[in-house]
């Protein structure tokens, strides 16, 4: 199964690039492709995120092709494991999912970031699900945000997030067939 990792700054054009690439792949493999799937990890917790989600939905609807959308803001493993041979899948995005993982449980007073081993377990489960997916004939596009051009933050929590995201990016690139970085809608293929 090919895994294509795509990263870039916020509003850099990476989601558009990923959607276009997934649709193109789906259309060229149409006789073999089962479904075109969008795994969404966004949660509309504020007006800004709500606008972004609506914009992404409108972009997919305007493509004149049917996407099956799976909402996976927290538990990503089950949707990944449920994919079948021939699926073309776009997951948007790793950074949103990781943020959700950090703060899952916040509403009950104990976010995952404050529970010993919680984040490590979520990453272990994610990696295991992706490795299982690699054994299937699924084309998997993974989108993430690039957050490493800024100086270190004084917040330990933000630095922990950046470190975990950086490690996750390295892991994805190490297993990816292709890796791209998008800046200002300019595409750089790294792998």
Order of alpha helices (4+ residues) and beta strands (2+ residues): beta-alpha-beta-alpha-beta-alpha-beta-alpha-alpha-beta-alpha-beta-beta
